[in-house]
Each structure stands twice: as structure tokens, then as C-alpha cells.
């Protein structure tokens, strides 16, 4: 499993990046993804995220995470707005580390076909998110 991290703004320390890679490997393992699966995670600012959201979703505002699926070996790209993650962490009264973990789990589920547009699918996705996050906290990644 390969995890590529792009962080041109240096939002994350080297230790953060190692923890993110371990987190992704754990998620991949729990989802029974092939060992040669690859993913790229980019951390960007709100301005770039707003541009991506507008270009790809037609929504002219920032968001916390966008997922861009690819093929089987290269699962896809996750793009995370670090400033939005900070806002979310404050709103949910949690640490930024845990909010980043939540966004990564959420994005990887999207890359694996999970969706939350309709109530039933949203319930399924949220249950899977909770399952993965509970496992992560048990492992203390």
C-alpha cells in the first residue's frame, strides 16, 4: 500500500504524515483493499478548495474534503482543506488530529463508493465511518 501526501503549506509535521500513512494503511486493511492499493492525500487552503469545489461540483464555496476516485490500484485522490478542518475541530470541540482522521475515513469511504445523498445510504456510510473510527481509536493511531 502506498500513501502519497502533498502538503505544500506544511500544515503537517513529519510525525503527522507518518501517523496519517499508518491510519490509511489501517483503513485499507479494515476495508480488505488489495495490498497494492495507492492513494494521494493533499492538504490545501480554503481558496484552492473553493476553486476545486466550484470546478468539480458547481458549488462556489469551500468544503472540508473532496474525493476523486480513480481505478482499482490507484484508489484516488483526497483533498482536505486544512483551515476548514481547524474550523470543524473547533465546532465539534475535538483536536485537529481527530478531525483529520475523520475526514480521511470519510473521504476513503467515498472513494470506495459510499455516498450520503439519500437517507438510507447516509445511514450506511455513517455506520461504516463509526466502525472505522472506533477501530482507529482502539488502535490509537
N, CA and C atoms as a LAMMPS dump frame, in Angstrom:
ITEM: TIMESTEP
0
ITEM: NUMBER OF ATOMS
423
ITEM: BOX BOUNDS ff ff ff
-5.0000000000000000e+02 5.0000000000000000e+02
-5.0000000000000000e+02 5.0000000000000000e+02
-5.0000000000000000e+02 5.0000000000000000e+02
ITEM: ATOMS id mol type element x y z
1 1 1 N 0.845 -1.175 0
2 1 2 C 0 0 0
3 1 3 C 0.89 1.236 0
4 2 1 N 0.554 2.148 -0.883
5 2 2 C 1.325 3.381 -0.954
6 2 3 C 0.396 4.557 -0.655
7 3 1 N 0.897 5.444 0.181
8 3 2 C 0.171 6.646 0.558
9 3 3 C 1.058 7.833 0.237
10 4 1 N 0.599 8.669 -0.671
11 4 2 C 1.328 9.87 -1.044
12 4 3 C 0.658 11.052 -0.353
13 5 1 N 1.462 11.915 0.237
14 5 2 C 0.921 13.097 0.91
15 5 3 C 1.543 14.331 0.284
16 6 1 N 0.682 15.227 -0.149
17 6 2 C 1.123 16.516 -0.692
18 6 3 C 0.675 17.584 0.297
19 7 1 N 1.627 18.324 0.811
20 7 2 C 1.36 19.322 1.846
21 7 3 C 2.286 20.513 1.624
22 8 1 N 2.03 21.25 0.557
23 8 2 C 2.903 22.367 0.193
24 8 3 C 2.907 23.484 1.228
25 9 1 N 1.857 23.569 2.039
26 9 2 C 1.774 24.613 3.056
27 9 3 C 2.41 24.192 4.379
28 10 1 N 2.854 22.941 4.455
29 10 2 C 3.493 22.408 5.669
30 10 3 C 2.551 22.466 6.877
31 11 1 N 1.278 22.104 6.628
32 11 2 C 0.304 22.041 7.712
33 11 3 C 0.656 20.922 8.692
34 12 1 N 1.254 19.843 8.18
35 12 2 C 1.53 18.648 8.974
36 12 3 C 3.022 18.452 9.182
37 13 1 N 3.371 17.986 10.385
38 13 2 C 4.767 17.659 10.683
39 13 3 C 5.107 16.307 10.066
40 14 1 N 6.376 15.951 10.102
41 14 2 C 6.802 14.631 9.604
42 14 3 C 6.11 13.527 10.403
43 15 1 N 5.98 13.713 11.716
44 15 2 C 5.287 12.72 12.545
45 15 3 C 3.812 12.623 12.163
46 16 1 N 3.166 13.771 11.905
47 16 2 C 1.764 13.76 11.466
48 16 3 C 1.616 12.93 10.196
49 17 1 N 2.526 13.127 9.257
50 17 2 C 2.459 12.411 7.983
51 17 3 C 2.639 10.908 8.185
52 18 1 N 3.542 10.526 9.073
53 18 2 C 3.718 9.105 9.384
54 18 3 C 2.442 8.53 9.978
55 19 1 N 1.828 9.268 10.896
56 19 2 C 0.578 8.814 11.513
57 19 3 C -0.546 8.712 10.489
58 20 1 N -0.59 9.656 9.556
59 20 2 C -1.61 9.615 8.503
60 20 3 C -1.409 8.37 7.641
61 21 1 N -0.177 8.083 7.281
62 21 2 C 0.103 6.887 6.466
63 21 3 C -0.302 5.62 7.209
64 22 1 N 0.002 5.548 8.502
65 22 2 C -0.405 4.391 9.298
66 22 3 C -1.923 4.282 9.384
67 23 1 N -2.584 5.409 9.536
68 23 2 C -4.044 5.444 9.572
69 23 3 C -4.628 4.89 8.28
70 24 1 N -4.128 5.372 7.158
71 24 2 C -4.644 4.936 5.858
72 24 3 C -4.401 3.442 5.665
73 25 1 N -3.243 2.971 6.03
74 25 2 C -2.966 1.532 5.918
75 25 3 C -3.929 0.715 6.759
76 26 1 N -4.24 1.207 7.948
77 26 2 C -5.2 0.524 8.818
78 26 3 C -6.591 0.507 8.191
79 27 1 N -6.998 1.627 7.635
80 27 2 C -8.316 1.703 6.978
81 27 3 C -8.363 0.752 5.794
82 28 1 N -7.314 0.769 4.972
83 28 2 C -7.26 -0.128 3.815
84 28 3 C -7.376 -1.579 4.257
85 29 1 N -6.673 -1.918 5.335
86 29 2 C -6.716 -3.283 5.852
87 29 3 C -8.125 -3.64 6.321
88 30 1 N -8.764 -2.741 7.06
89 30 2 C -10.117 -2.99 7.556
90 30 3 C -11.137 -3.108 6.42
91 31 1 N -10.864 -2.413 5.321
92 31 2 C -11.761 -2.478 4.164
93 31 3 C -11.381 -3.614 3.207
94 32 1 N -10.359 -4.382 3.581
95 32 2 C -9.879 -5.506 2.762
96 32 3 C -9.494 -5.083 1.348
97 33 1 N -8.824 -3.942 1.237
98 33 2 C -8.365 -3.481 -0.068
99 33 3 C -7.078 -4.214 -0.426
100 34 1 N -6.827 -4.407 -1.709
101 34 2 C -5.603 -5.104 -2.13
102 34 3 C -4.345 -4.411 -1.603
103 35 1 N -3.311 -5.195 -1.392
104 35 2 C -2.06 -4.67 -0.827
105 35 3 C -1.363 -3.658 -1.74
106 36 1 N -1.675 -3.664 -3.019
107 36 2 C -1.023 -2.723 -3.939
108 36 3 C -1.843 -1.434 -4.147
109 37 1 N -2.853 -1.219 -3.321
110 37 2 C -3.692 -0.021 -3.442
111 37 3 C -2.884 1.231 -3.105
112 38 1 N -3.118 2.295 -3.875
113 38 2 C -2.44 3.568 -3.669
114 38 3 C -3.454 4.682 -3.522
115 39 1 N -3.059 5.725 -2.787
116 39 2 C -3.908 6.898 -2.595
117 39 3 C -3.013 8.119 -2.459
118 40 1 N -3.538 9.258 -2.855
119 40 2 C -2.835 10.521 -2.675
120 40 3 C -3.733 11.427 -1.833
121 41 1 N -3.153 12.002 -0.782
122 41 2 C -3.882 12.927 0.084
123 41 3 C -3.184 14.274 0.002
124 42 1 N -3.94 15.295 -0.393
125 42 2 C -3.395 16.652 -0.499
126 42 3 C -4.051 17.546 0.54
127 43 1 N -3.242 18.353 1.185
128 43 2 C -3.738 19.345 2.13
129 43 3 C -3.594 20.714 1.481
130 44 1 N -4.707 21.433 1.395
131 44 2 C -4.709 22.72 0.707
132 44 3 C -5.403 23.768 1.57
133 45 1 N -5.419 25.002 1.075
134 45 2 C -6.095 26.069 1.8
135 45 3 C -7.532 26.233 1.285
136 46 1 N -8.283 27.116 1.926
137 46 2 C -9.691 27.304 1.568
138 46 3 C -9.882 27.909 0.177
139 47 1 N -8.952 28.727 -0.245
140 47 2 C -9.073 29.339 -1.571
141 47 3 C -9.002 28.271 -2.657
142 48 1 N -8.004 27.388 -2.542
143 48 2 C -7.88 26.296 -3.517
144 48 3 C -9.082 25.355 -3.44
145 49 1 N -9.544 25.075 -2.217
146 49 2 C -10.681 24.159 -2.062
147 49 3 C -11.938 24.761 -2.692
148 50 1 N -12.126 26.049 -2.525
149 50 2 C -13.289 26.703 -3.135
150 50 3 C -13.218 26.585 -4.66
151 51 1 N -12.041 26.768 -5.217
152 51 2 C -11.869 26.646 -6.669
153 51 3 C -12.191 25.226 -7.137
154 52 1 N -11.693 24.218 -6.407
155 52 2 C -11.984 22.824 -6.766
156 52 3 C -13.474 22.52 -6.628
157 53 1 N -14.066 22.978 -5.556
158 53 2 C -15.492 22.744 -5.328
159 53 3 C -16.321 23.366 -6.445
160 54 1 N -15.944 24.556 -6.851
161 54 2 C -16.662 25.233 -7.927
162 54 3 C -16.457 24.517 -9.256
163 55 1 N -15.228 24.119 -9.543
164 55 2 C -14.915 23.456 -10.813
165 55 3 C -15.561 22.082 -10.944
166 56 1 N -15.505 21.285 -9.875
167 56 2 C -15.939 19.887 -9.964
168 56 3 C -17.344 19.625 -9.45
169 57 1 N -17.862 20.523 -8.601
170 57 2 C -19.191 20.303 -8.043
171 57 3 C -20.163 21.402 -8.413
172 58 1 N -19.651 22.496 -8.983
173 58 2 C -20.512 23.627 -9.307
174 58 3 C -21.005 24.36 -8.066
175 59 1 N -20.285 24.198 -6.961
176 59 2 C -20.66 24.85 -5.702
177 59 3 C -19.548 25.83 -5.351
178 60 1 N -19.884 27.126 -5.338
179 60 2 C -18.884 28.174 -5.157
180 60 3 C -18.659 28.478 -3.676
181 61 1 N -18.2 27.465 -2.946
182 61 2 C -17.799 27.653 -1.549
183 61 3 C -16.844 26.528 -1.179
184 62 1 N -16.111 26.771 -0.117
185 62 2 C -15.151 25.764 0.328
186 62 3 C -15.881 24.606 0.995
187 63 1 N -15.185 23.516 1.139
188 63 2 C -15.688 22.348 1.849
189 63 3 C -14.505 21.73 2.578
190 64 1 N -14.753 20.723 3.395
191 64 2 C -13.647 20.159 4.172
192 64 3 C -12.861 19.085 3.428
193 65 1 N -13.538 18.243 2.642
194 65 2 C -12.846 17.17 1.93
195 65 3 C -13.53 16.895 0.6
196 66 1 N -12.727 16.653 -0.414
197 66 2 C -13.232 16.213 -1.717
198 66 3 C -12.517 14.914 -2.076
199 67 1 N -13.257 14.029 -2.718
200 67 2 C -12.718 12.736 -3.14
201 67 3 C -12.808 12.627 -4.646
202 68 1 N -11.724 12.173 -5.254
203 68 2 C -11.667 11.99 -6.696
204 68 3 C -11.254 10.553 -6.987
205 69 1 N -12.228 9.657 -7.201
206 69 2 C -11.91 8.241 -7.429
207 69 3 C -11.154 8.027 -8.738
208 70 1 N -10.32 6.994 -8.736
209 70 2 C -9.584 6.605 -9.931
210 70 3 C -9.927 5.152 -10.26
211 71 1 N -8.911 4.325 -10.479
212 71 2 C -9.173 2.913 -10.776
213 71 3 C -8.856 2.059 -9.55
214 72 1 N -8.845 0.755 -9.721
215 72 2 C -8.685 -0.15 -8.581
216 72 3 C -7.353 -0.026 -7.863
217 73 1 N -6.231 -0.034 -8.608
218 73 2 C -4.926 0.038 -7.946
219 73 3 C -4.725 1.414 -7.317
220 74 1 N -4.957 2.464 -8.096
221 74 2 C -4.864 3.818 -7.554
222 74 3 C -6.272 4.225 -7.153
223 75 1 N -6.558 4.089 -5.864
224 75 2 C -7.903 4.325 -5.353
225 75 3 C -8.402 5.714 -5.713
226 76 1 N -7.536 6.717 -5.576
227 76 2 C -7.936 8.069 -5.935
228 76 3 C -7.209 9.118 -5.121
229 77 1 N -7.747 10.332 -5.22
230 77 2 C -7.18 11.485 -4.526
231 77 3 C -8.157 11.983 -3.48
232 78 1 N -7.623 12.313 -2.315
233 78 2 C -8.381 13.024 -1.289
234 78 3 C -7.769 14.402 -1.178
235 79 1 N -8.606 15.404 -1.138
236 79 2 C -8.131 16.765 -0.965
237 79 3 C -8.811 17.309 0.287
238 80 1 N -7.992 17.756 1.229
239 80 2 C -8.506 18.231 2.511
240 80 3 C -8.14 19.695 2.704
241 81 1 N -9.13 20.503 3.036
242 81 2 C -8.882 21.892 3.389
243 81 3 C -8.47 21.926 4.857
244 82 1 N -7.202 22.201 5.101
245 82 2 C -6.722 22.227 6.475
246 82 3 C -7.397 23.338 7.29
247 83 1 N -7.562 24.545 6.731
248 83 2 C -8.271 25.579 7.502
249 83 3 C -9.711 25.171 7.853
250 84 1 N -10.391 24.488 6.951
251 84 2 C -11.753 24.04 7.245
252 84 3 C -11.729 22.947 8.312
253 85 1 N -10.718 22.103 8.277
254 85 2 C -10.585 21.063 9.308
255 85 3 C -10.398 21.704 10.685
256 86 1 N -9.635 22.781 10.748
257 86 2 C -9.456 23.501 12.015
258 86 3 C -10.791 24.051 12.5
259 87 1 N -11.562 24.649 11.581
260 87 2 C -12.889 25.181 11.953
261 87 3 C -13.797 24.066 12.458
262 88 1 N -13.781 22.93 11.763
263 88 2 C -14.6 21.789 12.192
264 88 3 C -14.195 21.309 13.578
265 89 1 N -12.886 21.215 13.817
266 89 2 C -12.396 20.747 15.115
267 89 3 C -12.885 21.67 16.236
268 90 1 N -12.851 22.952 15.985
269 90 2 C -13.349 23.908 16.994
270 90 3 C -14.846 23.735 17.195
271 91 1 N -15.582 23.609 16.097
272 91 2 C -17.039 23.469 16.183
273 91 3 C -17.43 22.188 16.907
274 92 1 N -16.723 21.081 16.627
275 92 2 C -17.048 19.794 17.251
276 92 3 C -16.323 19.583 18.58
277 93 1 N -15.514 20.608 18.975
278 93 2 C -14.766 20.545 20.235
279 93 3 C -13.886 19.294 20.317
280 94 1 N -13.094 19.127 19.281
281 94 2 C -12.165 17.996 19.22
282 94 3 C -10.8 18.507 18.768
283 95 1 N -9.824 17.645 18.777
284 95 2 C -8.486 18.01 18.327
285 95 3 C -8.423 17.93 16.806
286 96 1 N -7.553 18.759 16.231
287 96 2 C -7.387 18.766 14.779
288 96 3 C -6.974 17.381 14.276
289 97 1 N -6.157 16.672 15.029
290 97 2 C -5.721 15.327 14.64
291 97 3 C -6.925 14.415 14.39
292 98 1 N -7.902 14.476 15.302
293 98 2 C -9.069 13.603 15.176
294 98 3 C -9.975 14.043 14.026
295 99 1 N -10.032 15.338 13.791
296 99 2 C -10.835 15.814 12.667
297 99 3 C -10.206 15.385 11.341
298 100 1 N -8.897 15.454 11.236
299 100 2 C -8.21 14.984 10.028
300 100 3 C -8.476 13.499 9.839
301 101 1 N -8.395 12.722 10.909
302 101 2 C -8.689 11.291 10.814
303 101 3 C -10.111 11.065 10.313
304 102 1 N -11.053 11.82 10.84
305 102 2 C -12.453 11.678 10.425
306 102 3 C -12.611 12 8.936
307 103 1 N -11.962 13.06 8.505
308 103 2 C -12.06 13.448 7.095
309 103 3 C -11.421 12.399 6.187
310 104 1 N -10.325 11.816 6.618
311 104 2 C -9.68 10.772 5.821
312 104 3 C -10.582 9.548 5.722
313 105 1 N -11.154 9.127 6.84
314 105 2 C -12.094 7.991 6.814
315 105 3 C -13.26 8.312 5.881
316 106 1 N -13.837 9.477 6.034
317 106 2 C -14.977 9.89 5.211
318 106 3 C -14.615 9.872 3.724
319 107 1 N -13.469 10.458 3.398
320 107 2 C -13.04 10.514 2.002
321 107 3 C -12.744 9.15 1.415
322 108 1 N -12.089 8.29 2.188
323 108 2 C -11.791 6.946 1.683
324 108 3 C -13.075 6.161 1.449
325 109 1 N -14.058 6.353 2.309
326 109 2 C -15.347 5.68 2.075
327 109 3 C -15.969 6.165 0.767
328 110 1 N -15.895 7.465 0.502
329 110 2 C -16.389 7.972 -0.785
330 110 3 C -15.647 7.319 -1.945
331 111 1 N -14.33 7.183 -1.821
332 111 2 C -13.542 6.559 -2.885
333 111 3 C -13.922 5.099 -3.091
334 112 1 N -14.523 4.5 -2.075
335 112 2 C -14.963 3.109 -2.156
336 112 3 C -16.447 2.988 -2.475
337 113 1 N -17.05 4.068 -2.942
338 113 2 C -18.427 4.006 -3.426
339 113 3 C -19.497 4.357 -2.421
340 114 1 N -19.125 4.688 -1.193
341 114 2 C -20.128 5.094 -0.208
342 114 3 C -20.606 6.502 -0.537
343 115 1 N -21.864 6.77 -0.19
344 115 2 C -22.475 8.05 -0.507
345 115 3 C -23.4 8.437 0.638
346 116 1 N -23.707 9.728 0.747
347 116 2 C -24.608 10.168 1.81
348 116 3 C -25.683 11.118 1.304
349 117 1 N -26 11.017 0.018
350 117 2 C -27.022 11.898 -0.539
351 117 3 C -28.433 11.501 -0.119
352 118 1 N -28.69 10.216 -0.026
353 118 2 C -30.011 9.736 0.371
354 118 3 C -29.936 9.164 1.778
355 119 1 N -31.058 9.242 2.493
356 119 2 C -31.092 8.871 3.906
357 119 3 C -30.543 7.47 4.18
358 120 1 N -30.979 6.477 3.456
359 120 2 C -30.559 5.102 3.699
360 120 3 C -29.054 4.944 3.483
361 121 1 N -28.549 5.506 2.387
362 121 2 C -27.115 5.424 2.108
363 121 3 C -26.309 6.214 3.132
364 122 1 N -26.87 7.343 3.591
365 122 2 C -26.209 8.147 4.616
366 122 3 C -26.07 7.342 5.915
367 123 1 N -27.121 6.619 6.278
368 123 2 C -27.078 5.782 7.482
369 123 3 C -26.017 4.692 7.367
370 124 1 N -25.94 4.078 6.196
371 124 2 C -24.934 3.028 5.959
372 124 3 C -23.527 3.614 6.049
373 125 1 N -23.319 4.773 5.406
374 125 2 C -21.995 5.395 5.404
375 125 3 C -21.602 5.824 6.818
376 126 1 N -22.525 6.429 7.539
377 126 2 C -22.211 6.867 8.906
378 126 3 C -21.876 5.692 9.811
379 127 1 N -22.597 4.582 9.65
380 127 2 C -22.308 3.388 10.455
381 127 3 C -20.905 2.865 10.147
382 128 1 N -20.528 2.863 8.871
383 128 2 C -19.195 2.394 8.476
384 128 3 C -18.123 3.358 8.994
385 129 1 N -18.389 4.662 8.919
386 129 2 C -17.464 5.648 9.468
387 129 3 C -17.231 5.39 10.953
388 130 1 N -18.327 5.211 11.683
389 130 2 C -18.242 4.973 13.122
390 130 3 C -17.433 3.707 13.418
391 131 1 N -17.692 2.656 12.64
392 131 2 C -16.97 1.392 12.807
393 131 3 C -15.463 1.599 12.613
394 132 1 N -15.099 2.284 11.549
395 132 2 C -13.678 2.514 11.259
396 132 3 C -13.04 3.427 12.308
397 133 1 N -13.74 4.484 12.691
398 133 2 C -13.192 5.396 13.693
399 133 3 C -13.038 4.712 15.042
400 134 1 N -14 3.883 15.423
401 134 2 C -13.88 3.133 16.682
402 134 3 C -12.652 2.231 16.645
403 135 1 N -12.422 1.574 15.515
404 135 2 C -11.249 0.707 15.385
405 135 3 C -9.962 1.524 15.461
406 136 1 N -9.959 2.696 14.869
407 136 2 C -8.784 3.56 14.905
408 136 3 C -8.477 3.975 16.342
409 137 1 N -9.513 4.364 17.077
410 137 2 C -9.285 4.806 18.457
411 137 3 C -8.853 3.639 19.342
412 138 1 N -9.313 2.442 19.038
413 138 2 C -8.841 1.262 19.766
414 138 3 C -7.365 1.023 19.518
415 139 1 N -6.948 1.231 18.266
416 139 2 C -5.536 1.041 17.915
417 139 3 C -4.68 2.236 18.316
418 140 1 N -5.338 3.358 18.614
419 140 2 C -4.675 4.604 18.989
420 140 3 C -3.703 5.089 17.929
421 141 1 N -4.188 5.109 16.693
422 141 2 C -3.369 5.592 15.577
423 141 3 C -3.422 7.102 15.568
